[in-house]
Amino acid sequence: MTGLDGKAMMNLEISVNETKDLLRTDSRVVLLDVRSEGEMCLGRLQGARFVPLGELEKEVRDLSEDSGVPILVYCSTGARSLRAVERLRKMGFDKARSIAGGYNAWLKVGCEIVTDSKFTVHQLDRYSRNMLLKEIGEDGQMRLMDARVLLVGAGGLASSAALYLAASGVGTIGIVDFDRVELSNLNRQVVHGTDDVGRLKVDSARVAIERINPDVTVIPFYERLVPGNALEIINRFDIVLDACDNLDTKFLLNDACYFARKPYVFGGAVGFEGQASVFSPENGGPCLRCLFPEPPPQHLAPS
């Protein structure tokens, strides 16, 4: 924080509307973006020059020979740009000001931005927190949007998985389930609501997914997964997430994924205990049968 009082801060800041007016009326304005390079993928203001905060003193003398030229600085929220303006003022740039609220405020009022991204402005805003993570970035988000994930089951495990997959931007989600919502499901199957009781779970889950992210394509399968349809369904997807509640189907999924060369995300929960794993033999890993060669007898399987 700068430690400035409100009056001093107002002197160093300029509102978004004032910024628009000044950019329109004064061609001398220098516009600086002091965000990180990773944040730049979210878009930028037209004509802005990228100057990382750590390189401000090094770059600033190339901005203008006139220390009286208006310099407008922005970051994501206005905090870093305010520090940059304080430093610019100390260097003699008396008309340096920080755009209050930063890039986020500029977006919020619907001002125009420019971007080299493949994403729409709406998508850049929706997935901005994903893309700011260096482990994801713009390329990772594009892979998520191109991904096709199959959920087998639409109950407790699938509820959380479906909602978070949709929120993160997975482009296509398939759901296999033949059951209907019951009142006793609602304590744990959070993708369904009271008004969905009696409704097919696949339809209820589809509506919940589309409510969170209308960009997601949901492919419903109103049927039980059996040997006769498993490979046909699984081959349409990149990865399979097991959210079913019976062991026979889990072993069927494992076998089908093995022959289809698809990663199989295994999950199961009973009471307060659970198991999860990823089986990907095509990448050199084991499969479920490497751990458990055969399903246990029915009388030993938990309900």
C-alpha positions, 0 to 999 in steps of 0.5 A: 500500500502507498500509505496516502490519504484520500485527498493525496490519492485522488490527486494521483488517480484518474477515473475511467471516464476521465481517462476516455475523455483525455485519450480522445482530446489529447494526442500527447497522452502516454498510456502505460500497462504495468501488469505482468506479461502473463496478465497481458493475455487478458487484453489491453487498452488500445495504444498502451505500452507494456512496461513491467513495474520493475523496469519502470525507471529503465524505460521511462526516459524513452517515453517522452522528452517532455516531463509535462506530458500526461502519463496514464498508468494502469494495472489490474486493480489500480494498486500497482499503478498507483505505486508506479505513479508515485515513482514517476512523480518523484522522477519529475513526471508531474502529470502521471496519474493512475487509472482508478480501478485499473483494467478491471474497472475499464472492463466493468464499464464496457470500454473497448479493449484490444487483444491478440487472443483467440478468446472473445472478450466475454471468455477472457473475463470469464476465464481470467483467473484460470489464465493467470495461473502459470500452470494453465495460461492461455494455451491451457485454457484453450485445451480445456475448451477443446476437451471432451470429458465423459462422466459416467453417472450423475450422482454424488461424485458427478455433481461436484465434477460436472459443476467444476468442469463446466465452470473451468471451461471444459468445452464438451461434457458427456453424461451417462445415466438412466436414473431419476432424481429422488428426494434422498439424493439431495443431501449429496447430489448437489447438481440436482434440486428439489424441483428436479425430483422425478426428473431424469438425472441427465436432464437435471445435470444438463440444466445445472451445467448450462446455468453455470456456463452456457458455452459448454456443450452437454451430450446426454446418454439416457442409458446404462453403460453396458458391454454393447455400448461402452466402446462406442460412447467412450470413443467420442471423448478424450478422458473418462471420469468414473462417477458410478456406484457399482463395481461391475461398471467400474471394471467395465469402464476400466476395460473399455478405456484400456482398449480405447486408449483413453485415460480413466479417472477412477473414483468411489466413496462410501460414508466418510471413506473414498478412493481416487486414481488416474489409470492411463496405460497408454502413457505407461501406467497401470490399469485398475486390474493391475491392482484388483484383477477381478471384482470382489464377490457381491456379498463383500461389495459395500452398498 
